[in-house]
Amino acid sequence: MATAADLGVEMAKKMGGLGAITPAQFMARLCKQFVVGVDPDAQAERDEGAFNWTLFGSSVGKHFHDAPTMAFM
C-alpha cells in the first residue's frame, strides 16, 4: 500500500491541477472509496480487513493489459 500511495501521488502530480497532494491524503481518498462504513478512515484503522480489495482490484484492473508473448513460448 505504501508503494501504491507513492505511485499515486507521483501520477497525480504529473497530471497537474491537483495542488500539493501527500501520500496520507491519497490513502485517505482510497479509504473513502474502498472502505465500507460510516467513518471509512476510522474503520480502516480499527479493522485491517475493512479495505475491499475485490472492489479496488476491479476498479484499477482496467489499467492493466495482457502481456504480449512470442508464438513459440
VMD Tcl script that draws the C-alpha trace (Angstrom):
set ca {
  {0.00 0.00 0.00}
  {2.87 2.37 0.70}
  {4.23 1.85 -2.80}
  {0.75 2.34 -4.27}
  {0.39 5.57 -2.31}
  {3.74 6.88 -3.52}
  {2.98 5.97 -7.13}
  {-0.48 7.51 -6.89}
  {0.95 10.77 -5.56}
  {3.54 10.89 -8.33}
  {0.91 10.25 -11.01}
  {-1.38 12.90 -9.52}
  {1.44 15.44 -9.54}
  {2.19 14.67 -13.20}
  {-1.46 15.19 -14.11}
  {-1.34 18.68 -12.58}
  {-4.17 20.81 -11.29}
  {-4.40 18.94 -8.01}
  {-2.04 21.08 -5.97}
  {0.25 19.51 -3.41}
  {-1.05 16.05 -2.54}
  {0.59 13.92 0.14}
  {0.65 10.13 0.48}
  {-1.59 10.48 3.57}
  {-4.18 12.40 1.53}
  {-4.01 9.77 -1.21}
  {-4.52 6.95 1.28}
  {-7.44 8.80 2.89}
  {-9.05 9.09 -0.54}
  {-8.58 5.35 -1.14}
  {-10.20 4.62 2.23}
  {-13.18 6.79 1.37}
  {-13.68 4.88 -1.87}
  {-12.95 1.30 -0.83}
  {-13.74 1.00 2.91}
  {-17.35 0.42 3.88}
  {-18.68 2.19 6.96}
  {-19.84 5.49 8.38}
  {-16.27 6.72 9.01}
  {-14.02 4.94 6.49}
  {-10.77 6.37 7.88}
  {-11.51 5.19 11.43}
  {-12.85 1.87 10.17}
  {-9.66 1.25 8.20}
  {-7.54 1.94 11.30}
  {-9.62 -0.35 13.56}
  {-10.25 -3.23 11.17}
  {-7.45 -4.36 8.88}
  {-9.94 -6.37 6.83}
  {-12.18 -3.36 6.12}
  {-10.47 -2.48 2.83}
  {-12.42 -4.05 -0.05}
  {-9.61 -5.44 -2.18}
  {-12.02 -7.00 -4.67}
  {-13.65 -3.65 -5.41}
  {-10.22 -1.98 -5.57}
  {-8.94 -4.65 -7.99}
  {-11.91 -4.33 -10.30}
  {-11.53 -0.55 -10.25}
  {-7.84 -0.50 -11.20}
  {-7.85 -3.65 -13.34}
  {-8.76 -1.68 -16.46}
  {-5.30 -0.08 -16.37}
  {-3.53 -3.42 -16.82}
  {-3.32 -5.42 -20.04}
  {-2.22 -8.87 -21.05}
  {1.48 -9.14 -21.72}
  {2.38 -9.93 -25.32}
  {4.05 -13.30 -25.76}
  {6.03 -14.86 -28.53}
  {4.29 -17.58 -30.52}
  {6.89 -20.25 -29.72}
  {6.76 -19.77 -25.94}
}
mol new
graphics top color blue
foreach p $ca { graphics top sphere $p radius 0.5 }
foreach p [lrange $ca 0 end-1] q [lrange $ca 1 end] { graphics top cylinder $p $q radius 0.2 }
display resetview
